[in-house]
Amino acid sequence: MPQARWSRMPFPEKLTFLVSFASGCTISAALIVALLPVWRRNMLAHPNARSSHHIPTPQGGGLAVMAATMATLWVAVGAGKSGNY
């Protein structure tokens, strides 16, 4: 975000942005930690003749990040529409 736009933004909108960012990071980290045992058991890409890796590689970490992003955006847009900051 350009500095000029951030400096003109009203404080409640800045607060909404910062809280949304922090909650998105927290939710994402919590989901990754909570789902790690499941991913280790079920979501490993095992190497085969066509793969470029030599050890089992975890996949699906982006699911937690996307879920956290969507939840955060849903809350932030809802707060913006209702006028609650």
Contacts in CASP RR format, 6 or more apart in sequence:
PFRMAT RR
TARGET T0000
AUTHOR 0000-0000-0000
METHOD contacts of the structure
MODEL  1
MPQARWSRMPFPEKLTFLVSFASGCTISAALIVALLPVWRRNMLAHPNAR
SSHHIPTPQGGGLAVMAATMATLWVAVGAGKSGNY
6 14 0 8 1.000
9 17 0 8 1.000
12 85 0 8 1.000
13 85 0 8 1.000
15 85 0 8 1.000
16 76 0 8 1.000
16 79 0 8 1.000
16 80 0 8 1.000
16 85 0 8 1.000
17 76 0 8 1.000
20 72 0 8 1.000
20 73 0 8 1.000
20 75 0 8 1.000
20 76 0 8 1.000
21 72 0 8 1.000
23 72 0 8 1.000
23 75 0 8 1.000
24 68 0 8 1.000
24 69 0 8 1.000
24 71 0 8 1.000
24 72 0 8 1.000
25 68 0 8 1.000
27 67 0 8 1.000
27 68 0 8 1.000
27 71 0 8 1.000
27 72 0 8 1.000
28 64 0 8 1.000
28 65 0 8 1.000
28 67 0 8 1.000
28 68 0 8 1.000
28 69 0 8 1.000
31 64 0 8 1.000
31 67 0 8 1.000
31 68 0 8 1.000
32 61 0 8 1.000
32 64 0 8 1.000
32 65 0 8 1.000
35 63 0 8 1.000
35 64 0 8 1.000
39 58 0 8 1.000
39 59 0 8 1.000
39 60 0 8 1.000
39 61 0 8 1.000
40 58 0 8 1.000
43 58 0 8 1.000
43 59 0 8 1.000
43 60 0 8 1.000
44 56 0 8 1.000
44 57 0 8 1.000
44 58 0 8 1.000
44 59 0 8 1.000
45 51 0 8 1.000
45 53 0 8 1.000
45 56 0 8 1.000
45 57 0 8 1.000
45 58 0 8 1.000
45 59 0 8 1.000
46 56 0 8 1.000
47 53 0 8 1.000
47 54 0 8 1.000
47 55 0 8 1.000
47 56 0 8 1.000
47 57 0 8 1.000
79 85 0 8 1.000
END
